[in-house]
């Protein structure tokens, strides 16, 4: 019988996007929806997803493979959800309080999340606050 393999699952959420990251021993590859991180489009979203990796350093990722599955929301919401999932997973994987402090100092939403959502639309207009104009006067 084989010994159990170390696997960590981390979740990141932003608006309606949910990202699930699975970290397991490997050689440092990172995939988002089965696509290597280097080939993720658009580039601005890729830059957001790479932030926790740049802060942690390449040497921290040399022994871990990260597989992220993300659904829902737009491309920027998905990018921020992936960023949060990777950051949370790396903190769990390395068991490092200094890395946690680095992430918090850089951007608090990497670990704790951003609770803002779109305000729901109400009756009498086209959006949350906008109302139909009156035609008289």
PEMOMO-V163034 format. One record per residue. N is the residue number from 1. RES is the residue in one letter. D_CENTER is the distance of its C-alpha to the mean C-alpha in Angstrom with 1 decimal. Layout:
N,RES,D_CENTER + N,RES,D_CENTER
This chain:
1,X,35.7 + 2,X,32.5 + 3,X,30.7 + 4,X,27.4 + 5,X,24.4 + 6,X,21.7 + 7,X,18.5 + 8,X,15.5 + 9,X,13.0 + 10,X,9.9 + 11,X,8.1 + 12,X,5.1 + 13,X,6.6 + 14,X,7.4 + 15,X,11.0 + 16,X,11.8 + 17,X,8.7 + 18,X,7.9 + 19,X,6.1 + 20,X,8.6 + 21,X,8.9 + 22,X,12.6 + 23,X,14.0 + 24,X,17.7 + 25,X,20.4 + 26,X,20.8 + 27,X,21.2 + 28,X,17.9 + 29,X,16.6 + 30,X,13.0 + 31,X,12.7 + 32,X,10.3 + 33,X,12.5 + 34,X,15.4 + 35,X,15.3 + 36,X,15.3 + 37,X,12.7 + 38,X,15.8 + 39,X,16.7 + 40,X,13.6 + 41,X,15.0 + 42,X,15.1 + 43,X,15.2 + 44,X,13.6 + 45,X,10.3 + 46,X,10.9 + 47,X,11.7 + 48,X,8.5 + 49,X,6.7 + 50,X,9.9 + 51,X,10.0 + 52,X,9.6 + 53,X,11.9 + 54,X,14.3 + 55,X,14.6 + 56,X,15.1 + 57,X,17.5 + 58,X,18.4 + 59,X,20.9 + 60,X,18.4 + 61,X,16.9 + 62,X,20.3 + 63,X,20.7 + 64,X,17.5 + 65,X,16.1 + 66,X,12.4 + 67,X,12.2 + 68,X,9.0 + 69,X,10.1 + 70,X,8.5 + 71,X,11.0 + 72,X,12.1 + 73,X,11.9 + 74,X,12.3 + 75,X,10.9 + 76,X,9.5 + 77,X,8.0 + 78,X,6.4 + 79,X,5.4 + 80,X,4.0 + 81,X,2.5 + 82,X,2.3 + 83,X,3.0 + 84,X,3.6 + 85,X,4.7 + 86,X,6.4 + 87,X,7.8 + 88,X,9.1 + 89,X,10.4 + 90,X,12.1 + 91,X,13.7 + 92,X,15.0 + 93,X,16.2 + 94,X,18.0 + 95,X,19.2 + 96,X,19.4 + 97,X,19.8 + 98,X,20.2 + 99,X,16.7 + 100,X,15.4 + 101,X,17.8 + 102,X,16.6 + 103,X,13.0 + 104,X,14.6 + 105,X,17.1 + 106,X,14.9 + 107,X,12.5 + 108,X,12.7 + 109,X,9.6 + 110,X,7.6 + 111,X,9.4 + 112,X,11.1 + 113,X,9.2 + 114,X,11.0 + 115,X,13.7 + 116,X,15.1 + 117,X,15.8 + 118,X,18.3 + 119,X,21.8 + 120,X,23.7 + 121,X,26.7 + 122,X,30.1 + 123,X,33.6 + 124,X,35.9 + 125,X,33.6 + 126,X,30.9 + 127,X,28.0 + 128,X,27.1 + 129,X,29.7 + 130,X,31.7 + 131,X,35.2 + 132,X,37.9 + 133,X,40.4 + 134,X,44.0 + 135,X,46.5 + 136,X,49.6 + 137,X,50.9
